Amino acid sequence: MVVFNALSDPELDQLFRALADTTRRDIVARVLGGEGASVSTLASRYDMSFAAVQKHVAVLEGAGLVTKHRRGRERIVRGNPERIARARELLVRLESLWRARFQQLDNVLADPEPGD
């Protein structure tokens, strides 16, 4: 299917699995743009252990949604806007596809039957 050529199926699965979690979506929102945030700073914002936040960040990193780098003793997490843009592009294509299908359905339902 043409819509899915932007990302392979395993990439799509990984990307949307990562975004399926509320905490991970929130982490992405917090680190997009700007300087990013340390894992410690992120962990302080959630009612969960540091290790749990690290695992969330690892899932996001595996999906390419964030990157981590060292700054002294800290691990800084930054959003990857290019990957977010690729996800958005796919969702826009899917929306367009479904809108077209619903329009076709509307047209069929609005067409009077012959002989009416």
Backbone torsions as a table, in degrees:
resi	resn	phi	psi	omega
1	MET	NA	132.9	-175.1
2	VAL	-59.8	-35.4	-176.3
3	VAL	-58.0	-34.0	-172.7
4	PHE	-94.4	7.1	-179.8
5	ASN	-67.2	-21.8	-178.2
6	ALA	-64.2	-33.1	179.5
7	LEU	-139.0	143.6	176.7
8	SER	-71.9	163.3	-178.6
9	ASP	-57.0	-45.4	177.5
10	PRO	-60.8	-37.0	177.2
11	GLU	-64.6	-42.9	178.0
12	LEU	-61.2	-45.8	179.3
13	ASP	-58.3	-46.9	-178.4
14	GLN	-65.2	-43.2	-179.0
15	LEU	-62.7	-50.8	-176.5
16	PHE	-76.1	-27.2	173.2
17	ARG	-64.7	-41.2	178.7
18	ALA	-64.4	-40.4	-177.6
19	LEU	-81.8	-6.8	-178.4
20	ALA	-72.4	-16.7	-176.7
21	ASP	-97.0	132.7	-178.6
22	THR	-58.5	-45.2	-178.9
23	THR	-62.9	-42.1	-179.6
24	ARG	-66.9	-39.6	176.2
25	ARG	-61.9	-39.5	179.2
26	ASP	-65.8	-41.2	177.8
27	ILE	-60.4	-46.3	179.5
28	VAL	-58.8	-44.4	179.9
29	ALA	-61.7	-37.8	-178.2
30	ARG	-71.4	-30.4	-173.2
31	VAL	-103.3	-2.9	177.7
32	LEU	-71.2	133.5	179.9
33	GLY	72.2	170.7	176.2
34	GLY	64.0	-152.6	-175.2
35	GLU	-85.7	-8.3	-174.0
36	GLY	81.8	-160.8	-179.7
37	ALA	-151.5	150.1	176.3
38	SER	-74.1	156.1	177.5
39	VAL	-61.2	-36.6	178.2
40	SER	-61.4	-45.1	179.1
41	THR	-62.8	-43.7	178.1
42	LEU	-61.3	-44.7	-177.7
43	ALA	-61.3	-32.2	-178.9
44	SER	-69.7	-15.6	-177.1
45	ARG	-90.5	-6.2	-175.0
46	TYR	-123.3	150.9	177.9
47	ASP	-88.2	63.3	179.1
48	MET	-154.9	169.1	-177.5
49	SER	-71.8	160.1	174.8
50	PHE	-57.5	-43.0	-179.4
51	ALA	-61.3	-38.3	178.9
52	ALA	-64.9	-41.9	177.8
53	VAL	-64.8	-40.2	176.7
54	GLN	-58.6	-40.0	178.7
55	LYS	-65.6	-41.0	176.4
56	HIS	-61.0	-44.7	179.2
57	VAL	-62.6	-39.1	179.1
58	ALA	-63.2	-39.7	177.1
59	VAL	-63.2	-44.9	178.8
60	LEU	-63.4	-39.8	178.8
61	GLU	-66.2	-41.5	178.0
62	GLY	-61.8	-31.9	178.3
63	ALA	-84.7	-4.0	179.1
64	GLY	80.7	9.7	-177.4
65	LEU	-81.4	-23.6	176.4
66	VAL	-138.0	161.1	172.4
67	THR	-125.0	155.0	176.8
68	LYS	-124.1	143.9	172.1
69	HIS	-146.7	159.8	-179.5
70	ARG	-84.5	140.1	169.4
71	ARG	-136.9	97.4	-172.9
72	GLY	66.1	-124.7	179.5
73	ARG	-91.7	-5.3	-177.1
74	GLU	-93.8	154.1	171.5
75	ARG	-107.8	115.1	-177.5
76	ILE	-94.9	131.9	-179.5
77	VAL	-106.4	129.5	176.8
78	ARG	-128.0	147.3	176.3
79	GLY	-73.8	153.7	177.3
80	ASN	-108.6	93.0	-175.2
81	PRO	-61.1	-29.0	179.8
82	GLU	-65.2	-40.3	-179.9
83	ARG	-69.9	-38.7	176.2
84	ILE	-61.9	-41.5	179.8
85	ALA	-63.1	-38.3	178.5
86	ARG	-65.4	-40.5	177.7
87	ALA	-64.4	-43.8	179.8
88	ARG	-61.7	-43.2	179.4
89	GLU	-58.6	-43.5	178.8
90	LEU	-62.7	-44.3	-179.3
91	LEU	-65.6	-36.2	177.0
92	VAL	-64.9	-41.3	177.9
93	ARG	-63.2	-43.0	178.7
94	LEU	-64.0	-40.8	178.4
95	GLU	-61.0	-44.5	179.8
96	SER	-62.1	-43.0	178.5
97	LEU	-60.1	-47.6	-178.3
98	TRP	-69.6	-36.7	176.2
99	ARG	-61.1	-41.9	178.7
100	ALA	-63.6	-40.9	179.4
101	ARG	-65.9	-42.0	177.9
102	PHE	-66.1	-34.9	177.2
103	GLN	-65.2	-41.4	176.9
104	GLN	-61.6	-42.1	178.1
105	LEU	-63.5	-43.5	176.3
106	ASP	-57.9	-42.8	-179.5
107	ASN	-63.7	-41.5	179.8
108	VAL	-64.9	-43.8	-177.5
109	LEU	-70.5	-28.2	-178.8
110	ALA	-82.7	-20.0	-179.0
111	ASP	-70.2	122.5	176.9
112	PRO	-69.1	145.6	178.3
113	GLU	-68.3	145.0	174.3
114	PRO	-62.0	136.9	178.7
115	GLY	89.4	3.6	178.2
116	ASP	-81.9	NA	NA
